[in-house]
Every structure is written in structure tokens, then in C-alpha cells.
Amino acid sequence: MNFKAFSIKRFLVISFIFNLPPILALTKIGLLFLPLLFWVNIPVLWTGVAKAMGETHFKIEGFGALPQSVTAYVVVVLFWLLLAGLITVVTSKKKSE
């Protein structure tokens, strides 16, 4: 793996896009409930983290998992940052030496 080709700018843009739903939720726009719901449920329900961490961190209801602690939000943000890093590494072009 060539870390010289790792682009910080690309990583920051992808990370910003992946973590945009909670940023936009602070603006109190009413139609942002669904993207925010997907932003939380994709990493915690599809990977099983919500059940593994338990009821103290995630409340699982009809619409999905609802974060109940700061640790829950940290897990979700870390998931999206790791995914952004993986996409950045995969899409980075190798520089010829």
C-alpha cells in the first residue's frame, strides 16, 4: 500500500459528505429525519453493533436504533470515518517512483 498517494483533501471531503446528516440536523430542517435515521442505522443495525452494545447505548424501536449516549454517536462517526478512509485508500492513484 502506498501511503504517499493518500489524499487528505479527498478524505476530508468524503468524511464531510458521510457525516453531513447530523450537521444538517442542527439546522432544524424538518425533512432531515430520514437521512439522519439512515446515518445511524446503517452502521449499527447492519453490523450488529446496537445489539452488542446494549440498551444503555442504543434503544431499538420500530424505526431503528436511537443513540442514547455519547459513546453511541462516537461509534457511528468512527464507522463513517473508517469507511471514508477505506474509500480514499482504494481510490488513491499510485504515484510512479
C-alpha positions in Angstrom: 0.0 0.0 0.0 1.3 3.4 -1.0 0.6 6.0 1.7 2.2 8.7 -0.3 -0.8 8.7 -2.6 -3.2 9.0 0.3 -5.1 12.3 -0.2 -6.0 14.2 2.9 -8.2 16.5 0.9 -10.1 13.6 -0.6 -10.5 12.0 2.8 -11.9 15.2 4.4 -14.4 15.8 1.5 -15.7 12.2 1.7 -15.8 12.3 5.6 -17.8 15.6 5.4 -20.3 14.1 2.9 -20.7 11.0 5.0 -21.2 13.0 8.2 -23.5 15.6 6.7 -26.9 14.4 8.1 -26.1 15.2 11.7 -24.6 18.5 10.7 -27.7 19.4 8.7 -29.9 18.2 11.5 -28.6 21.1 13.7 -30.4 23.4 11.2 -33.8 22.0 12.3 -35.0 21.4 8.7 -37.9 19.0 9.0 -37.1 16.7 6.1 -33.8 15.6 7.6 -35.2 12.9 9.8 -34.9 10.1 7.2 -31.2 10.8 6.2 -30.3 11.1 9.9 -32.1 7.8 10.6 -30.1 6.1 7.8 -26.9 7.7 9.0 -27.4 6.0 12.4 -29.0 2.7 11.3 -26.6 1.7 8.6 -23.6 1.2 10.8 -25.3 0.0 14.0 -28.1 -2.3 12.8 -26.5 -3.7 9.7 -23.3 -4.6 11.6 -25.0 -5.6 14.8 -23.3 -3.0 17.0 -26.6 -1.9 18.5 -27.4 -5.3 20.0 -23.8 -5.8 21.1 -23.6 -2.5 23.0 -27.0 -3.0 24.6 -29.9 -0.8 25.7 -27.7 1.7 27.6 -26.2 3.0 24.3 -28.9 2.2 21.7 -32.7 2.0 22.1 -34.0 -0.3 19.3 -37.6 0.6 18.3 -39.8 0.4 15.2 -37.9 2.9 13.1 -34.5 1.5 14.0 -31.8 2.2 16.6 -31.8 5.5 18.5 -28.5 6.5 20.1 -28.7 7.1 23.8 -25.2 8.1 24.7 -22.1 10.0 23.5 -20.4 6.6 23.0 -23.1 5.6 20.6 -22.6 8.7 18.5 -18.8 8.2 18.6 -19.2 4.6 17.2 -21.4 5.9 14.4 -19.0 8.7 13.4 -16.0 6.4 13.6 -17.8 3.9 11.3 -18.3 6.7 8.7 -14.7 7.9 9.1 -13.3 4.4 8.6 -15.4 4.0 5.5 -14.2 7.3 4.2 -10.6 6.3 4.8 -11.1 3.0 3.1 -12.7 4.7 0.0 -9.8 7.2 -0.1 -7.2 4.4 0.1 -8.9 2.4 -2.6 -9.4 5.3 -5.0 -5.9 6.8 -4.5 -3.7 6.5 -7.5 -0.3 5.0 -7.0 2.4 7.5 -7.9 5.2 6.2 -10.0 8.6 6.4 -8.3 
